[in-house]
Amino acid sequence: MNKLLGISLILLSFTCFAKSPKDTVYKTYNLKGGYIVQVKSLRADSNAVVLIHGKDSNMLNSAEKSLGLAALGYVYADFEKTYIMATHLEVNPITFEVIEKATGQTILYGQSVFYKDTLKHLMMFDGLYGKGRGKLVLFNTNTNKAEYFPAPTDTPCFCCFCWKVTSLTDTEVQIQYENMKHEKVIKAYPRK
């Protein structure tokens, strides 16, 4: 009995005083302005996305390891003040969040980016509102301002890659899409 108790105490002490496994960094993204995004393990049971700037760090998102790293996403675009963290799981559309670097806060959500201009700091995407009630969003990453346009409803397309920007000026944006007769249509929206 004493031998069994002794072995149990030795095993318990190894368990209690053993060092926990180190965090593993799976992916590192170096962003503009000295920011770093890391996808890494946190303890043995979860993975996380961490935003680092100098000595400061913020854990932005975490998920159980069983969900895999794809659930946390990847850096899709990097702008001066913000970056885009995208997620693509199975057959679902690409979803993303626009994250402000200084605070680590999510500014807005979207899906299916169909226009991106890193020089003019503009991107256009589907808002997460569904067909018929949907919005097309033109987002300026310099000002963190969004313009919203009603998505056309006279189309059989309901998900991804339905729209194409054919013209974008300071006063108007033109979108091309396929209507119910399978004809290419261009719709113009005035900008504010």
TAJO-V764118 format. One record per run of one state. SS is the DSSP state (2 for helix, 1 for strand, 0 for the rest). FROM is the first residue (numbers start at 1). TO is the last residue. If there is no record, write none. Layout:
ss=[SS | SS]
from=[FROM | FROM]
to=[TO | TO]
This chain:
ss=[0 | 2 | 0 | 1 | 0 | 2 | 1 | 0 | 1 | 0 | 1 | 2 | 0 | 2 | 0 | 1 | 0 | 1 | 0 | 1 | 0 | 1 | 0 | 1 | 0 | 1 | 0 | 1 | 0 | 1 | 0 | 1 | 0 | 1 | 0]
from=[1 | 2 | 18 | 25 | 31 | 32 | 35 | 43 | 46 | 54 | 56 | 65 | 68 | 69 | 72 | 74 | 79 | 82 | 88 | 95 | 101 | 106 | 118 | 122 | 127 | 135 | 141 | 145 | 151 | 164 | 169 | 172 | 179 | 184 | 191]
to=[1 | 17 | 24 | 30 | 31 | 34 | 42 | 45 | 53 | 55 | 64 | 67 | 68 | 71 | 73 | 78 | 81 | 87 | 94 | 100 | 105 | 117 | 121 | 126 | 134 | 140 | 144 | 150 | 163 | 168 | 171 | 178 | 183 | 190 | 192]
